[in-house]
Amino acid sequence: MYKLIVSCALCITFFAGQACFAAPRANPAIHKAYKELQANHPKKALELLESTLASSRPNVSAMVIAGNAYMELEETPKALALYKRGTKLYPHDTHLLQNKAVALYYLEQFAEAGDCFHQLSDLQRTPKGKHQKKSVNKADPSWYNSQYQAGVCYYKASDYKNALTMLNPLTVYPEYKAFCDTHRLIAHSYIAQKKWKEATAILVSLLKTEVNNRDAWKLLAEVYIQRGKLKKGAAALQVAHSLKPATSGECMRLAKVYLQVNSPLLAVKSIKASPDPLTAKQLELLSIAQEKGGHLERAAQAIEKAISLAPSPKRHFELAKIYFRNQQYSNAIPHFDKAAAKTKYKGLSYYFQGQCYLQLNQYDNAKKLFLKAKKYKKVRLSAASGMMLIQQKEKIRSEAKALKKHI
């Protein structure tokens, strides 16, 4: 299955806003610790805050600064312990809650991080000290970001139901920066549950307003492919490529879809559009496409180039088969011989070599190869049939000679 990747921009923030750092201005030690942290001296900041943190109810700013200092020192468990203590003391403080969520995320405790971001979003949409919902302030997207991050965390915890609960209400706010990412993450959540129709619907909805969103077109293409709608998948990939030149990998992806819908010439065109020199594997795919398009000579040339880059028994076997199908038996024989170096291809290689010699009327060589092939179960009967055919031909030839002498 196509591998789907979701990125999440979660970052540690030094909450230097006026409300958060009003206390440090009145408290020289906390203010100095903040300055030390800004100067990239986290250990010094912790030393300055040691006595403040020892109190039964430390200052919120001190806890935020100390937690960030621990994070800078890559001591995230200590930061999390401090944030947990802080949120118990100050359950409605959004700065402590957000830092706690980030620490949980970095420790890959995604479900708990999702719960924190969910709680944070609720606080950001609720008047301070009250619990009824307020109207959304569209000038401040902090609640949106928190709810989106909750969706990301739930998604990474494989809790797709909660992820969708967080994300679906956000789709009515196109003014926010994460609007497109929200739609894509909803699509990923449906894809993870193999709900292809729902994934298609959300992506089609996004593309009505974001028609030039290349990533959305690519994701829609993969959803169509998973649904078995290969032509629609190919069309969506073409749109994505028209918005920005395709990478080599994207060209190969489209080529494979074209081959699946029996459009080998379009597959050839897609492969040749690759911006980088073709690798041996890509040349193999080009050879398949050329052969399916009826161009055996071009197919042989492609696989020959692949062999020159990275020779292998498999590639020699594929080239030999092309020569065989093109009735170039003399050219096929040495490549079947090289393919026989690998056990997987031995029996078939011996059998086809025997057929090549048979077509060239070299019966003695054909017999030797058919006898070798008979040792392999997969081609035993075919090799035996080849031997019988040689015997018949030899009998006919012998009778013809005898008749000629008699005449």
C-alpha positions as CSV (number, residue, x, y, z in Angstrom):
1,M,0.0,0.0,0.0
2,Y,1.1,3.5,-0.8
3,K,2.9,4.9,2.1
4,L,1.2,8.1,3.5
5,I,3.2,10.6,5.4
6,V,1.8,13.4,7.7
7,S,4.0,16.1,9.1
8,C,3.2,18.1,12.2
9,A,4.8,21.4,13.1
10,L,5.0,21.2,16.9
11,C,7.6,23.4,18.4
12,I,8.7,24.5,21.9
13,T,7.8,28.1,22.5
14,F,9.3,30.4,25.0
15,F,6.1,32.2,26.0
16,A,7.5,35.7,26.2
17,G,4.2,37.5,25.9
18,Q,3.3,40.3,28.2
19,A,1.0,38.3,30.4
20,C,3.3,35.3,30.8
21,F,6.4,37.4,31.7
22,A,4.9,40.1,33.8
23,A,6.2,38.3,36.9
24,P,9.8,38.1,35.8
25,R,10.0,41.9,35.5
26,A,9.1,42.0,39.2
27,N,11.3,39.1,40.1
28,P,15.0,39.7,39.1
29,A,16.0,36.0,39.5
30,I,13.3,34.8,37.1
31,H,13.9,37.6,34.6
32,K,17.7,36.8,34.7
33,A,16.9,33.1,34.2
34,Y,14.9,33.9,31.2
35,K,17.7,36.0,29.7
36,E,20.2,33.1,30.3
37,L,17.8,30.7,28.5
38,Q,17.6,33.2,25.6
39,A,21.4,33.2,25.6
40,N,21.4,29.4,25.3
41,H,22.6,28.8,28.8
42,P,19.9,26.4,30.1
43,K,22.0,25.1,33.0
44,K,22.6,28.6,34.3
45,A,18.9,29.3,34.0
46,L,18.0,26.2,36.1
47,E,20.5,27.2,38.8
48,L,18.9,30.6,39.1
49,L,15.4,29.1,39.4
50,E,16.3,26.4,41.9
51,S,15.1,28.2,45.0
52,T,11.9,29.4,43.3
53,L,11.0,26.0,42.1
54,A,11.5,24.6,45.6
55,S,8.5,26.6,46.9
56,S,5.1,24.9,47.3
57,R,3.5,27.1,44.6
58,P,6.2,28.3,42.2
59,N,5.7,31.2,39.8
60,V,4.2,30.0,36.4
61,S,6.9,31.8,34.4
62,A,9.6,30.1,36.4
63,M,8.1,26.7,35.7
64,V,7.8,27.5,31.9
65,I,11.4,28.7,31.7
66,A,12.7,25.7,33.7
67,G,10.7,23.3,31.6
68,N,12.1,24.8,28.4
69,A,15.6,24.6,29.9
70,Y,15.2,20.9,30.5
71,M,14.0,20.5,27.0
72,E,17.0,22.3,25.7
73,L,19.2,19.9,27.7
74,E,17.3,17.0,26.1
75,E,16.0,16.0,29.6
76,T,12.4,15.9,28.4
77,P,11.1,13.6,31.2
78,K,12.2,16.1,33.8
79,A,10.4,18.9,31.8
80,L,7.3,16.8,31.6
81,A,7.3,16.1,35.4
82,L,7.6,19.9,36.0
83,Y,4.8,20.7,33.6
84,K,2.5,18.1,35.2
85,R,3.2,19.6,38.5
86,G,2.4,23.1,37.1
87,T,-0.9,22.0,35.5
88,K,-2.1,20.6,38.8
89,L,-1.3,23.9,40.5
90,Y,-2.6,26.0,37.6
91,P,-5.1,23.9,35.6
92,H,-6.2,26.8,33.4
93,D,-2.8,28.1,32.5
94,T,-2.5,27.7,28.7
95,H,1.3,28.2,28.6
96,L,2.0,25.3,31.0
97,L,-0.6,23.1,29.2
98,Q,0.9,23.7,25.8
99,N,4.4,23.0,27.0
100,K,3.2,19.8,28.6
101,A,1.5,18.7,25.4
102,V,4.7,19.4,23.4
103,A,6.8,17.4,26.0
104,L,4.4,14.5,25.7
105,Y,4.6,14.6,21.9
106,Y,8.4,14.5,22.0
107,L,8.2,11.5,24.3
108,E,5.8,9.9,21.8
109,Q,3.0,9.7,24.2
110,F,0.7,10.8,21.5
111,A,-2.7,10.0,23.0
112,E,-1.9,12.0,26.2
113,A,-0.5,14.9,24.1
114,G,-3.8,14.9,22.1
115,D,-5.8,15.2,25.3
116,C,-3.6,18.1,26.4
117,F,-4.0,20.0,23.1
118,H,-7.8,19.2,23.2
119,Q,-8.0,20.7,26.7
120,L,-5.9,23.7,25.5
121,S,-8.2,24.4,22.6
122,D,-11.2,24.4,24.9
123,L,-9.5,26.9,27.2
124,Q,-8.5,29.1,24.3
125,R,-12.1,29.3,23.2
126,T,-13.5,29.9,26.7
127,P,-13.5,33.2,28.7
128,K,-11.1,33.1,31.5
129,G,-12.6,31.6,34.7
130,K,-15.8,30.5,32.8
131,H,-16.7,27.3,31.0
132,Q,-19.4,28.4,28.5
133,K,-18.3,28.6,24.8
134,K,-17.5,32.0,23.4
135,S,-17.7,33.1,19.8
136,V,-14.6,32.3,17.9
137,N,-12.1,35.2,17.5
138,K,-11.0,34.8,13.9
139,A,-8.1,37.2,14.5
140,D,-6.5,34.7,16.9
141,P,-6.0,31.2,15.4
142,S,-4.4,29.8,18.6
143,W,-7.4,27.7,19.4
144,Y,-7.4,26.4,15.8
145,N,-3.7,25.4,15.9
146,S,-4.3,23.6,19.3
147,Q,-7.2,21.7,17.9
148,Y,-5.3,20.8,14.8
149,Q,-2.3,19.6,16.8
150,A,-4.7,17.5,18.9
151,G,-5.9,15.9,15.7
152,V,-2.3,15.2,14.7
153,C,-1.5,13.6,18.0
154,Y,-4.6,11.4,17.9
155,Y,-3.8,10.4,14.4
156,K,-0.3,9.4,15.4
157,A,-1.8,7.4,18.3
158,S,-4.0,5.6,15.7
159,D,-7.1,7.1,17.4
160,Y,-8.7,8.1,14.2
161,K,-12.2,8.7,15.7
162,N,-10.9,11.4,18.0
163,A,-8.6,12.8,15.3
164,L,-11.7,13.3,13.1
165,T,-13.6,14.7,16.0
166,M,-11.0,17.4,16.4
167,L,-10.4,18.1,12.7
168,N,-13.8,18.0,11.0
169,P,-15.1,21.2,12.8
170,L,-12.0,23.1,11.5
171,T,-12.9,22.7,7.8
172,V,-15.3,25.7,7.9
173,Y,-12.4,28.2,8.6
174,P,-10.5,28.6,5.3
175,E,-8.8,31.8,6.6
176,Y,-6.4,29.8,8.8
177,K,-2.9,28.7,7.7
178,A,-3.5,25.0,8.6
179,F,-6.7,24.8,6.6
180,C,-5.2,22.7,3.8
181,D,-3.2,20.6,6.2
182,T,-6.4,19.9,8.1
183,H,-8.2,18.5,5.1
184,R,-5.2,16.4,4.2
185,L,-5.0,15.0,7.7
186,I,-8.7,14.2,7.7
187,A,-8.1,12.3,4.4
188,H,-5.2,10.4,6.0
189,S,-7.4,9.5,8.9
190,Y,-10.0,8.1,6.5
191,I,-7.3,6.3,4.5
192,A,-5.9,4.7,7.6
193,Q,-9.4,3.2,8.1
194,K,-9.7,2.3,4.4
195,K,-12.7,4.7,4.1
196,W,-11.9,5.6,0.5
197,K,-15.1,7.4,-0.4
198,E,-14.9,9.7,2.6
199,A,-11.2,10.4,1.8
200,T,-12.2,11.2,-1.7
201,A,-15.0,13.5,-0.6
202,I,-12.8,15.6,1.7
203,L,-10.0,16.0,-0.9
204,V,-12.5,16.9,-3.6
205,S,-14.0,19.5,-1.2
206,L,-10.5,21.0,-0.6
207,L,-9.7,21.2,-4.3
208,K,-12.8,23.2,-5.0
209,T,-11.2,26.1,-3.2
210,E,-7.5,25.1,-3.5
211,V,-7.3,23.9,-7.1
212,N,-3.6,24.5,-7.3
213,N,-2.8,22.4,-4.2
214,R,-0.4,19.9,-5.7
215,D,-0.1,17.7,-2.5
216,A,-3.9,17.3,-2.4
217,W,-4.0,16.2,-6.1
218,K,-1.3,13.6,-5.4
219,L,-3.1,12.3,-2.4
220,L,-6.4,12.2,-4.3
221,A,-4.6,10.2,-7.0
222,E,-3.4,7.6,-4.5
223,V,-6.9,7.3,-3.1
224,Y,-8.3,6.7,-6.5
225,I,-5.7,4.1,-7.1
226,Q,-6.5,2.3,-3.9
227,R,-10.2,2.3,-4.9
228,G,-9.2,0.7,-8.2
229,K,-10.1,3.8,-10.2
230,L,-6.8,3.8,-12.0
231,K,-7.7,6.2,-14.9
232,K,-8.9,8.8,-12.4
233,G,-5.7,8.2,-10.4
234,A,-3.6,8.8,-13.5
235,A,-5.5,11.9,-14.4
236,A,-5.1,13.4,-10.9
237,L,-1.3,12.6,-11.0
238,Q,-1.1,14.4,-14.4
239,V,-2.7,17.5,-12.8
240,A,-0.2,17.4,-9.9
241,H,2.6,17.2,-12.4
242,S,1.3,20.1,-14.4
243,L,1.4,22.3,-11.3
244,K,5.1,21.5,-10.6
245,P,7.6,19.3,-12.6
246,A,7.5,15.8,-11.3
247,T,10.4,14.1,-9.5
248,S,11.9,10.9,-10.9
249,G,9.9,8.9,-8.3
250,E,6.6,10.6,-9.3
251,C,7.3,9.9,-13.0
252,M,7.8,6.2,-12.2
253,R,4.6,6.1,-10.1
254,L,2.6,7.5,-13.0
255,A,4.2,5.1,-15.4
256,K,3.2,2.2,-13.3
257,V,-0.4,3.4,-13.3
258,Y,-0.3,3.8,-17.0
259,L,0.9,0.2,-17.4
260,Q,-1.9,-1.0,-15.2
261,V,-4.5,0.7,-17.4
262,N,-2.8,-0.7,-20.5
263,S,-1.4,2.6,-21.8
264,P,2.3,1.6,-22.4
265,L,3.1,4.5,-24.7
266,L,2.0,7.0,-22.0
267,A,4.1,5.0,-19.5
268,V,7.1,5.4,-21.8
269,K,6.5,9.1,-22.1
270,S,6.2,9.4,-18.3
271,I,9.5,7.5,-17.6
272,K,11.4,9.6,-20.2
273,A,10.1,12.8,-18.5
274,S,12.2,11.9,-15.4
275,P,14.5,14.9,-14.6
276,D,17.3,12.6,-13.6
277,P,19.3,10.0,-15.5
278,L,17.4,6.7,-15.4
279,T,18.6,4.1,-13.0
280,A,18.8,0.4,-13.8
281,K,15.4,-0.3,-12.2
282,Q,13.8,2.6,-14.1
283,L,15.3,1.2,-17.3
284,E,13.8,-2.1,-16.5
285,L,10.4,-0.5,-16.2
286,L,11.0,1.4,-19.5
287,S,11.8,-2.0,-21.2
288,I,8.5,-3.5,-20.0
289,A,6.6,-0.4,-21.3
290,Q,8.4,-0.5,-24.6
291,E,7.7,-4.2,-25.1
292,K,4.0,-3.8,-24.2
293,G,3.9,-1.0,-26.7
294,G,5.2,-3.4,-29.4
295,H,8.7,-2.0,-29.6
296,L,10.9,-5.0,-29.0
297,E,14.1,-3.5,-30.2
298,R,13.7,-0.5,-28.0
299,A,12.8,-2.8,-25.1
300,A,16.0,-4.7,-25.7
301,Q,18.0,-1.5,-25.8
302,A,16.5,-0.3,-22.4
303,I,17.3,-3.6,-20.6
304,E,20.8,-3.6,-22.2
305,K,21.5,-0.2,-20.6
306,A,20.2,-1.5,-17.3
307,I,22.6,-4.4,-17.5
308,S,25.5,-2.0,-18.3
309,L,24.6,-0.1,-15.1
310,A,24.0,-3.0,-12.9
311,P,24.3,-6.5,-14.4
312,S,22.2,-9.3,-12.8
313,P,20.9,-12.8,-13.8
314,K,17.4,-11.4,-13.7
315,R,18.1,-8.7,-16.2
316,H,20.0,-11.1,-18.5
317,F,17.0,-13.4,-18.3
318,E,14.6,-10.5,-19.3
319,L,16.8,-9.5,-22.2
320,A,17.1,-13.1,-23.4
321,K,13.3,-13.5,-23.4
322,I,12.9,-10.3,-25.5
323,Y,15.4,-11.7,-28.0
324,F,13.6,-15.1,-28.0
325,R,10.2,-13.5,-28.6
326,N,11.8,-11.5,-31.4
327,Q,13.2,-14.7,-32.9
328,Q,16.8,-13.6,-32.4
329,Y,17.8,-17.0,-31.0
330,S,21.6,-16.5,-31.4
331,N,21.4,-13.3,-29.3
332,A,19.3,-14.9,-26.7
333,I,21.5,-17.9,-25.9
334,P,24.4,-16.2,-24.1
335,H,22.0,-14.2,-21.9
336,F,20.1,-17.3,-21.0
337,D,23.5,-18.8,-20.1
338,K,24.3,-15.9,-17.8
339,A,20.8,-16.0,-16.2
340,A,21.4,-19.7,-15.4
341,A,24.1,-18.5,-12.9
342,K,21.2,-18.0,-10.4
343,T,19.3,-21.0,-9.2
344,K,15.9,-19.3,-9.6
345,Y,16.4,-19.0,-13.4
346,K,18.4,-22.2,-14.0
347,G,15.6,-24.5,-15.2
348,L,13.8,-21.9,-17.3
349,S,17.1,-20.7,-18.8
350,Y,18.2,-24.3,-19.8
351,Y,14.8,-24.9,-21.3
352,F,14.7,-21.7,-23.4
353,Q,18.3,-22.3,-24.5
354,G,17.2,-25.7,-25.7
355,Q,14.4,-24.1,-27.6
356,C,16.8,-21.6,-29.1
357,Y,19.1,-24.4,-30.3
358,L,16.1,-26.3,-31.6
359,Q,15.0,-23.3,-33.7
360,L,18.5,-23.1,-35.0
361,N,18.4,-26.8,-35.9
362,Q,21.3,-27.6,-33.6
363,Y,19.7,-30.7,-32.2
364,D,22.7,-32.0,-30.2
365,N,23.0,-28.8,-28.3
366,A,19.3,-28.7,-27.8
367,K,19.3,-32.2,-26.3
368,K,22.0,-31.3,-23.8
369,L,20.0,-28.3,-22.6
370,F,16.7,-30.2,-22.4
371,L,18.4,-32.9,-20.4
372,K,19.7,-30.3,-17.9
373,A,16.2,-28.7,-17.8
374,K,14.5,-32.0,-17.0
375,K,16.2,-31.9,-13.6
376,Y,14.0,-29.0,-12.6
377,K,10.4,-29.7,-11.7
378,K,9.0,-26.5,-13.1
379,V,10.0,-27.2,-16.7
380,R,10.4,-31.0,-16.6
381,L,7.4,-31.8,-18.8
382,S,8.2,-29.0,-21.2
383,A,11.8,-30.2,-21.5
384,A,10.5,-33.8,-22.1
385,S,8.2,-32.5,-24.8
386,G,11.2,-30.7,-26.4
387,M,13.2,-34.0,-26.4
388,M,10.3,-35.8,-28.1
389,L,10.1,-33.1,-30.7
390,I,13.8,-33.5,-31.5
391,Q,13.3,-37.3,-31.8
392,Q,10.5,-36.7,-34.2
393,K,12.5,-34.3,-36.3
394,E,15.5,-36.7,-36.3
395,K,13.2,-39.6,-37.3
396,I,11.7,-37.5,-40.1
397,R,15.2,-36.5,-41.3
398,S,16.5,-40.1,-41.1
399,E,13.5,-41.4,-43.2
400,A,14.0,-38.6,-45.7
401,K,17.7,-39.6,-46.1
402,A,16.8,-43.2,-46.5
403,L,14.1,-42.4,-49.1
404,K,16.6,-40.2,-51.0
405,K,19.1,-43.1,-51.2
406,H,16.4,-45.6,-52.3
407,I,15.5,-43.2,-55.1
